[in-house]
Amino acid sequence: MMTEETTDSRKYATQMEVLMAIRERLIAQVPAYTPANCFILDQPIPEELPIGREACTITPGNGQFVESMFAGSGFNTLTENATTIVTPLVRQVRDKVRTSDRALLDLSDGLLQRKWEILRCLLEGDFDLSIYQETTKNYRWLLREQLSIRFADPPGFTQVGKYKMMGMSMTFNTPFDWGLPPLVEEPDDE
């Protein structure tokens, strides 16, 4: 758990840092997810995945820039009200009777169990989404506001490669201030 002594205040971030922090947290706190089945991708449901029984994708979602803040201070306040989409996928065996209810309801590896684990992982405790900075030996908060869930799509079937998968996309609010360097070095006034 972070304390005042070990936490730097919120600073600028990049969308890449936000996506990587979410992936790291999912791998650390959801036992089923590993670097081999939890991916940052360009779309929630890819055409192919090197998967076994299940996988999870993390994707940048829609974002909206706060024009009034940028107009007032430029790059110092380039805020994006961004979203991040987390999509758990579980394999559906088409030939077996009553497998869709198992894929949805199973307490060990069902889709609703993964939804609960993802919500608990991302929304309990460190809801500001922080990363550890080796250089300062402190945690740095990435988000402008609390990490929160916006909505979850209903479960649905999709084809991923040769496998039929059941998935559910969950969209999280991940607003942050872009860390952009100045385009032109400004001379000192001194």
N, C-alpha and C positions, 0 to 999 in steps of 0.2 A: 504494500500500500504506500502511496506517495505521502510525503509530509512536506511542510513548508520549506524545510531545510534542503530537501532533495528535489524540489520542483521549481524550474524556471517559469516565469510567467509565459503566457501564450505569446507566440511570435509568429512570424510569417511561415507559411507552409507551401508545399506543392501538392497537386492532386496525386502525384506518384507516391508521396509520403503517406497520404491518407489511405490509399489503396493497400500499400504494403503493411501499414499498421493494422488494418482490418484483417488482412490475411494472416499476419503473425499471431494475432489474438485468436482467430478461429483455430489455427493449428495448435496453439498452446492450450486451449480450453475445451475444444470439442474433440473427445477421444477418437472419433472416427476419421478426423481430417488430418492429413499429413501433407508434406510438400509434394507427394506423388499424386494426390487427388484433390487438392485445393489450389485453384488457379486464378490469376488475374488475367482477364481476357477482354477482347473488344466487343463481345456480345454475350448475353447471359446464357444462351444455349448454342454452343458451337456445332458445326457439322460433324466433327470428330473429336474424340477425347481418348487418351490412353487410360481407360478406367477399368475398375473391377465392378463391384456391386454398387458403388455410389461415388459421387463427386460433388464439389461445390465450386461455383464460379463467383468471382468478384469483378464487377464491371462499372466503369464510370457511367452515371446516369445523366439526366438533364441537369443543367445549371442555368442560373440567371444571375447576371451581374447587377450590383446595386449602383445604378448610374449616379444617383445624387451624392453618394459617398465619394465616388471616383472624381466627380466634377469638383468637389471641394478640396481634395488633397492629392489627387492623381494616384501614382503608384503606391503611395503610403497607405492608401485605403482601398486597394483593388480587391473587393470582397466578392466571392462567388457563393451564392446560395446553391451549393451543389448537392447532388444526390449520388448515392452509391447503391448498386443493385447486387444483392447477395442471393444466389440461386442454388439451393440444395437439389440434387438429382439422385434418385434411387432407381435401381434397375427393376424393370417389370418383365417377368417371364410370361410371354403371351400364351404358351401352350397349357399352362396349369390353371385349373379351376380355382377361383377365389384368390388370385394373387394380387389383384388391385387393392383389396382391403388390407392385405398384409403390407403392401408397399406404403399404404397410407397410415395404418394404425399400429403396426408392430412397435412394441415398447423398446426394442433393442435397436432397430434400424429403420423404422418407419419415417415417412416424410414429416408427419406432425411432431414426432419426437425430435427430429433434426431442427424443425422450426423452433421448438421450445428451447433447445440447446443454443441455437444461434441468438435468439432474443436474450436469453440469460447471459450469454457470453458478451454480447455487445452493449447491453443496457444496464448491467449490474456493476456497481462499483465505479470504475474509471470511465464514466460516461463522457469525459472530455476528450478521450482518445489521445493518449500521450505516447511519445517515443523516448527511449533512453539515448542521451547524447554522450558518447564516449569522451568527447573532448572536454565537456564540462562536468561529467559524472553526475548529471542531473537529468530529470525528465523534462520534456518540453511538450506542452499542450499544443495540439494541431488545430483544433476547431474553434471557431468564433462563438458557437453556442453548443449546448448539450447535444450529444449524439442522440437521435430519436428515430423512431420508425414512422414512416409516412403512410405506407399501405403494404398489404401483401396480396398478391394475385391468387386466385383460386388454383388448386392443384390441377395439373393437366398432363396429358401424355405427349411425348415428342420422340422423334427418332434422332438418336445421336449415333452416327456411324451405323453399325449393324444392330444396335441395341435399342429396344423400346425403353424409354425412361419416363418416370413420373417426376415432375419438377414443380417448383413454386417460387416465383421471384418475389423477393422482399425488398422494398425501396426504403433506404435510410436517408435522413437529412444529415448532410455532412458539410455545413457551411464553413468556409475558411478564408483567410486573407492570403492572397497570392504573395509569395516572396519573389518579387521581380527586381533585378538589379536596375539601376538607372540606365537609360539608353545612352546618355551623354554624361560624361563626368562634369559635375558642376564645380566651378572654381570656388575656392574659399573666399569669403568676403573680407578676410583680414588683410 
